[in-house]
């Protein structure tokens, strides 16, 4: 089984591990009242950012998780609107380099999603 959850070239955990582990991790987070954080890195696998985000959003929905998904990185401008249409809450591209603003945006996004006011 272990060889199926790791990338054969890098040895890193892959999407099969993600699919198998997510429901358990979400259940644990709910049981201990801890937030769920997910980081997905797709490098050179030929999948578009929109495809990767759609798969992540589907996996989160299947696990019963309703959280804002934020995408950032070397995202082509042509993918920004399709990502948002797929359900991504915010997209950051190389032109977005002000980390203070990005962090403020993310805090505001989470606050809004949870019905609380973010600090100014």
C-alpha positions as CSV (number, residue, x, y, z in Angstrom):
1,X,0.0,0.0,0.0
2,X,2.8,2.5,0.9
3,X,4.1,2.5,-2.6
4,X,0.8,3.7,-3.9
5,X,0.6,6.8,-1.7
6,X,4.0,8.1,-2.6
7,X,5.3,9.7,-5.8
8,X,7.7,7.1,-7.4
9,X,10.2,9.8,-8.4
10,X,10.3,12.0,-5.3
11,X,9.0,9.7,-2.6
12,X,6.6,12.5,-1.4
13,X,3.1,11.7,-0.4
14,X,0.6,12.0,-3.3
15,X,-3.1,12.5,-4.0
16,X,-3.9,9.0,-3.0
17,X,-2.6,9.6,0.5
18,X,-4.5,12.9,0.5
19,X,-7.8,11.2,-0.4
20,X,-7.2,8.5,2.2
21,X,-6.1,10.8,5.0
22,X,-8.4,13.8,4.7
23,X,-11.6,12.3,6.2
24,X,-9.7,11.0,9.2
25,X,-7.8,14.3,9.7
26,X,-11.1,16.3,9.5
27,X,-12.8,14.0,12.0
28,X,-9.8,14.4,14.4
29,X,-9.9,18.2,14.0
30,X,-13.6,18.3,14.7
31,X,-13.2,16.1,17.8
32,X,-10.6,18.3,19.3
33,X,-12.0,21.5,18.0
34,X,-9.0,22.4,16.0
35,X,-9.1,24.2,12.6
36,X,-8.4,22.3,9.4
37,X,-5.5,23.6,7.3
38,X,-4.6,22.0,4.0
39,X,-1.6,22.8,1.8
40,X,-1.4,21.3,-1.7
41,X,1.6,21.7,-3.9
42,X,1.4,20.7,-7.5
43,X,4.6,20.9,-9.4
44,X,5.1,20.1,-13.1
45,X,2.5,17.3,-13.2
46,X,0.7,18.9,-16.2
47,X,-2.5,19.6,-14.3
48,X,-3.9,23.1,-14.6
49,X,-4.3,25.2,-11.4
50,X,-8.0,25.0,-11.9
51,X,-8.0,21.2,-12.1
52,X,-5.9,21.0,-8.9
53,X,-8.2,23.4,-7.1
54,X,-11.3,21.7,-8.3
55,X,-10.0,18.3,-7.0
56,X,-9.2,19.9,-3.6
57,X,-12.6,21.6,-3.4
58,X,-14.3,18.3,-4.2
59,X,-12.2,16.4,-1.6
60,X,-13.0,19.0,1.1
61,X,-16.7,18.9,0.2
62,X,-16.7,15.1,0.3
63,X,-15.1,15.3,3.7
64,X,-17.8,17.7,4.9
65,X,-15.4,20.6,5.2
66,X,-16.6,24.1,4.4
67,X,-13.6,26.4,4.5
68,X,-12.3,29.1,2.2
69,X,-9.7,27.9,-0.3
70,X,-6.9,30.3,-1.2
71,X,-4.6,29.7,-4.1
72,X,-1.3,31.3,-4.7
73,X,1.9,30.9,-6.7
74,X,2.9,31.1,-10.3
75,X,-0.7,31.2,-11.5
76,X,-1.2,32.4,-15.0
77,X,-3.6,35.4,-15.2
78,X,-5.8,33.4,-17.5
79,X,-6.5,30.9,-14.7
80,X,-7.6,33.5,-12.1
81,X,-11.3,33.8,-13.1
82,X,-11.7,30.0,-13.8
83,X,-10.3,29.4,-10.3
84,X,-12.7,31.8,-8.7
85,X,-15.6,30.3,-10.8
86,X,-14.6,26.9,-9.4
87,X,-15.1,28.1,-5.9
88,X,-11.7,29.4,-4.9
89,X,-12.1,32.3,-2.4
90,X,-9.0,34.2,-3.3
91,X,-6.1,33.9,-5.9
92,X,-2.7,35.4,-5.5
93,X,-0.3,35.6,-8.5
94,X,3.3,36.8,-8.8
95,X,2.1,40.4,-9.0
96,X,0.8,40.0,-5.4
97,X,3.9,40.3,-3.3
98,X,2.7,42.4,-0.3
99,X,2.6,39.7,2.4
100,X,1.0,42.0,5.0
101,X,-1.9,42.7,2.6
102,X,-2.3,39.0,1.7
103,X,-2.4,38.0,5.4
104,X,-4.9,40.7,6.2
105,X,-7.0,39.5,3.2
106,X,-6.9,35.9,4.5
107,X,-7.8,36.9,8.1
108,X,-10.7,39.0,6.7
109,X,-11.9,36.1,4.5
110,X,-11.9,33.6,7.4
111,X,-13.6,36.2,9.7
112,X,-16.3,36.9,7.2
113,X,-16.8,33.2,6.5
114,X,-17.3,32.7,10.2
115,X,-19.6,35.7,10.8
116,X,-17.2,37.7,12.9
117,X,-15.5,41.1,12.3
118,X,-11.8,41.0,11.5
119,X,-9.5,43.5,13.3
120,X,-8.7,46.5,11.2
